[in-house]
Amino acid sequence: MSRRPARRKGSPTAVGDLIGRVLGELGLEGVARSHEIGEKWEEVVGAQVAAHCRPLGLRGEVLEIEVDSPVWSQQLQMRKPELLAALGRNFGRHAPRELRFQVGYARGRRGAGRRLE
């Protein structure tokens, strides 16, 4: 006779909310930070900026960002202090300290980015 697992009581939790917590518990804080930044990217940088770039991941304290054109890469390079400040407001001491931009993002392509760290 097989036993059924006990059901947990309480409200369900979104899988996206659990990923960061689980990664942190596994000692993968950098991956957890990358995930959290990716989840809040549009909220942090705004819809217009988010339409032209996406975070790839963290390499130490450097957030690598893929941008859809050289023009936007240059624009974001000039706005780097503003973007770092927004990241700092949202992530505090866990915010990246530097941004690195690379051209190659094709809008609408999902899951094609590589994860760092």
N, C-alpha and C positions, 0 to 999 in steps of 0.2 A: 504494500500500500504506500503510494508516494504522498509526500506531504507538500502541500501548496505553500509557497512563501507567504509570509504575513504581509498584508497590505499596509502601506504607510498611510498615516492620517495626515491631513493638512492639504494645503493648496498645491497644485502642480507647479513645478519650476521649469522655465524655458531652458532648453538645452544650451542655447547661446550663453545664458547666465552661468551655467554650470562649468562650461569649458575653462574659463579663466581660473575659477576656483580649483578645479581638478589639476590643471597644469601647475599652479602654484604649490599645491600639496605634493606634487611629484618632484618638486625642486626645479621646475622649468619656468622660473619667474620671467625670463626674457621672452619666452614664447607666450606666456600669459599676458605680459605687457603688450606685445605685438597684437595679440588677439583683441585686447581691450581697445587699443588705439584704432584698429580696423573697424570694430563695432561702432565706434562713436565718431568716425572720421568726418562724415558730412556735417554732423552737429558741431564739431569743433572748428572746421575750416570754412564752413558755409557751402551751400549748394553749388554756387558757381565754380569755386575752386575744386570741389569734389568731383564735378563733372569732367574735369580735365586731368585728374591724377588720382592715384591710390597708393596707400602705404604698402610696401612689400614686406618689411620686417625690420627688426632692430639688429644692428651689429654693434654690440657694446652699448654706448650711449648715442649712437647715430641712427636716426630713422631714415631708411632708404625709401624713396618715393619714385614711382614710375609715372611719367608725364606723357601726355599724348602728342606734344609737338615741341620743337625747339623754342618757339615763341613763348609758350606757356612755361617752359623750363626757365627761361630768362626772367619772365614776369614773377615766378615764384621765388627765384633766387633773390630778386629785389625785395620781395615781401617776407623773406626769411625771418627777420626779427619779429614781425607781426604774427607769423605762424608759430614760432617758438613760444611767444607770449601766450597765445591761445592754448597751446598744448600744456604750458605750465599752469595756467588757470584751471584746466580740466583734470590734469593728472598729478599736479603738485610735484613732490620729490621724485616721482616715478616717470616724469616727462623726459623725453629725449633732450639731449643738450645740443645736438647738431642735426642738420638735415642734409641729405645728399639726394640730388635729383638726377634721374636718367630718363632719356626719351625712349619710348617703346610701348607705351600703354595704348591699346586699341579699345576704345569704348565699346561696351557691350560684351567684351570677352571676359567670362567669369572663370575663376579657378586656374587661370594661366600663370598667375604670379608665383614666384618662388618665396619660400619663407626662410628667413635667416635666423641664426642663433639657436 
